[in-house]
Amino acid sequence: NKLLQVNQRLIKKGYKLKLLDCYRPLSVQRLLWNANPDSRYVMSPVKGSGHSRGTAIDVTLVTLDGKELDMGSSYDEFSERAYYSYSLLPAKVKGLR
């Protein structure tokens, strides 16, 4: 319900939410960890991910016609640019984040 509420508010501003990564089975978490065993970007399946517990989602913003907006990094980019706190971004991107 909260996501729907946020999306309705965004629509009034000309944007929509796009859900990228929601619930993730533990088997998929293991595959991600095996491909990139770096806890800065992927949680160890031993510890578990919020995605595997249904408590985390990855989202981005799109225009009303579905065009993705520049958020400063690509989806699932494993670099510091993807950190929410990364500050070396244009003001417009910071505002969108």
N, C-alpha and C positions, 0 to 999 in steps of 0.2 A: 504494500500500500504506500509506503514512504517513497519508493522509487517512482511510482505512478504520480504521486504528488509533486515530486521534484520535476519530473518530465513535463507535467502540466504548466509549472511555473516557467520552465525553460522555453516551452513552445511560445509563450507570450513574448519572449525575448528573441525569437527566431531560431532557436536551437532545439535539439532533441538529444536524449541520451542514447548511446549505443552500448549495449552490454557485450563485452568481449570475452570474459572468462568468469564463469560463475562457479557452480558446484563442480568439483574435480574429484573423481574417484581416487582412492589411494593408489590403485594400480597405475593411473596416469601420473600421479605425483612421483611415483618411483621412476617412471620413464623420464620425466623432466629432470629429476635429481641425477639420474645416471648420465644424461646428456650434458648437464651443467652443475656439477656438485659444488656450488658456490653459495653459501648461506646468505650472502648479501642480496641475492636475487631469487633464489629458489630455496624453499624450506626443506630440510631433510625429512624424508618420510618417517623417520624414527620420531622426530619431534612433532611432525604433522603441520599441515597448512590450514589456514583459515578457509581456503577454498574447499579442502577435504571435509571440513566440518560444516560447510554451508554458511559461514559467517563472513566471507570476503567475496567481493566481486571487483573485476577490473572494468572500468567504463571509459568512454571518451565522449566528446561532444561532436555532433554532426549538424549540418544545416537542415532545414525542414525538408529539403529534397535529398538528404542522405549523404552529402559530401562531408568527409571527415575534416575537422579543423586541425591546424597545427598545434600540437600540445608540447612541442619541444623535443620529443623523442618518438621513436617508432614503437609500435606495440611489442611488448615483451623484449624491449631493448635492455640488455644486461650491461648498463653503464651508469655512471654517476648522473648523466643527463636525465635519466628516468626518475631519479629521486624527486619526491615532491619538494624537498627543500633546496634543490639545485637552483642557484640564483643567476647564473650567467645566461639568461634568456631575454629575448625582447619583451618589452612591457606588455604587449598584446598577449603573448603566450602566457606570461605570468598571470594576467587577468583571467584568461580562460581556465587556467589550472585552478 
